[in-house]
Amino acid sequence: MMPPPSAAQDESPGPDRNLNRYFFIGALIGTTILFFWMVRSFLLPVLLAAVFCTLFYPLYENLLRLLWGKKTLASLACCVILLLLLLGGGTAGQHDKDQDEKTIHYLRALTSG
């Protein structure tokens, strides 16, 4: 019969073990950087979606209560209300062309010296 292997034989030598650990950490960091580089254009929309969902969730809950717990109808009503607010934002989306021209004239006067 062969003697059982000792604990010293189970462990790999120190420099190789450290090399494996450093390679793993480097590969992990490289993969993380590559992942964020690939999804960088999606991060802002996802973050804004999370903020808006959190912001308008109380509106959804109120609509759900008013519409007798019908989730589909409450979701539809919430989307329609938000769409109307977005498209018909009142005077907040209108520009004052006279003020724009005054600002351009003022900036040109400042830069011309």
C-alpha positions in Angstrom: 0.0 0.0 0.0 1.1 3.5 -0.7 1.3 6.0 2.2 -1.3 8.8 2.2 0.0 12.0 0.7 1.1 14.6 3.1 -0.3 18.0 3.4 2.8 19.5 2.0 2.4 17.6 -1.3 -1.2 18.9 -1.7 -0.2 22.5 -1.9 1.4 24.0 -5.0 4.6 25.9 -4.6 4.3 29.6 -3.5 5.4 31.5 -6.7 3.0 29.5 -9.0 0.1 30.0 -6.6 0.8 33.7 -6.5 1.0 33.8 -10.3 -2.3 32.1 -10.6 -3.9 34.5 -8.1 -2.5 37.6 -9.9 -3.6 36.2 -13.3 -7.1 35.6 -12.0 -7.3 39.2 -10.5 -6.0 40.7 -13.8 -8.4 38.7 -15.9 -11.3 39.7 -13.6 -10.4 43.4 -13.8 -9.9 43.2 -17.6 -13.2 41.5 -18.0 -14.9 44.1 -15.8 -13.5 47.0 -17.8 -14.4 45.3 -21.1 -18.0 44.7 -19.8 -18.5 48.3 -18.8 -17.0 49.5 -22.1 -19.5 47.4 -23.9 -22.5 48.5 -22.0 -21.5 52.1 -21.4 -24.2 53.5 -23.8 -26.9 51.5 -21.9 -26.0 52.6 -18.4 -27.5 56.1 -18.4 -30.9 55.0 -19.9 -31.1 52.1 -17.4 -30.3 54.5 -14.5 -32.8 57.0 -15.7 -35.5 54.3 -16.1 -34.9 53.2 -12.5 -35.1 56.8 -11.3 -38.4 57.4 -13.2 -39.9 54.1 -12.1 -39.2 54.9 -8.5 -40.4 58.5 -8.9 -43.8 57.6 -10.5 -44.5 54.4 -8.5 -46.8 56.3 -6.1 -48.9 57.5 -9.1 -49.2 53.9 -10.2 -50.3 52.8 -6.7 -52.9 55.6 -6.6 -54.3 54.7 -10.0 -54.3 51.0 -9.0 -56.4 51.8 -6.0 -58.8 54.1 -8.0 -59.2 51.4 -10.8 -60.2 48.6 -8.4 -56.9 46.8 -8.5 -56.7 46.3 -12.2 -53.0 46.3 -12.9 -53.2 46.5 -16.7 -55.6 49.4 -16.7 -53.5 51.2 -14.0 -50.3 50.7 -16.0 -52.0 51.9 -19.2 -53.4 55.0 -17.4 -50.0 55.8 -15.9 -48.3 55.5 -19.2 -50.9 57.7 -20.9 -50.7 60.4 -18.2 -46.9 60.4 -18.4 -47.0 60.6 -22.2 -49.4 63.5 -22.1 -47.1 65.3 -19.5 -44.1 64.7 -21.7 -45.7 65.7 -25.0 -47.9 68.5 -23.7 -45.6 70.0 -21.1 -47.3 73.4 -21.4 -45.0 76.4 -21.8 -42.0 74.6 -20.4 -41.0 73.3 -23.8 -41.6 76.6 -25.7 -38.7 78.9 -26.7 -38.7 82.6 -26.7 -37.0 83.5 -30.0 -36.7 87.1 -29.1 -34.8 86.2 -25.9 -32.6 83.8 -27.9 -31.6 86.6 -30.3 -30.9 89.0 -27.4 -28.7 86.4 -25.8 -26.8 85.8 -29.0 -26.3 89.5 -29.6 -25.1 89.9 -26.0 -22.6 87.0 -26.3 -21.3 88.4 -29.6 -20.8 91.8 -28.0 -18.9 90.2 -25.1 -16.6 88.1 -27.4 -15.9 90.9 -29.9 -14.5 93.0 -27.1 
